[in-house]
Amino acid sequence: MEKKKQEKKEKPKLLAVIRISGRVKIKSDIENTLDRLRLRRKYSCILLNSEKKDIKGMLDKVKFYVAYGEINEETLIKLIKTRAHKVNKETFNAVKTAQDLLKGKTLKELGFKPFFRLHPPRKGIKSKLQYPKGVLGDNKDISKLIERML
């Protein structure tokens, strides 16, 4: 019975969270939550483990200011190759780093800065509408959005 539970246990899913709105006219409690998530600038991106319950509550609170969703491995590798920065400026292997992240390690444990700075998306976005009409909230196409922002 225990073996079946271990086999069914999947890898922890990795969520990508991108701040879409700026700093103007945001309530202080929401600004505080964004600050705790390390989303201090517009178009900054973080990676989170989806199993933590407190993270889900924080994302639900800021869903009108961020886009988040599950990131696929191909996009994760591209994101790490183009936008990841080591704290001590060493070289690194993006594929190995992506596999470590998917296994449950954090960027900080691997020696990277805990966030990514992205460009504004090519061809624009509807930044005031919820998904599927816009990009805010639980976005199923987050990988496509990230690729447009690299």
Secondary structure, 3 states (H helix, E strand, C coil): CHHHHHHHCCCCCEEEEEECCCCCCCCHHHHHHHHHCCCCCCCEEEEEECCCHHHHHHHHHCCCCEEEEECCHHHHHHHHHHHCCECCCCCCCHHHHHHHHHHCCCCCCCCECCCEECCCCCCCCCCCCECCCCCEEECCCHHHHHHHHC
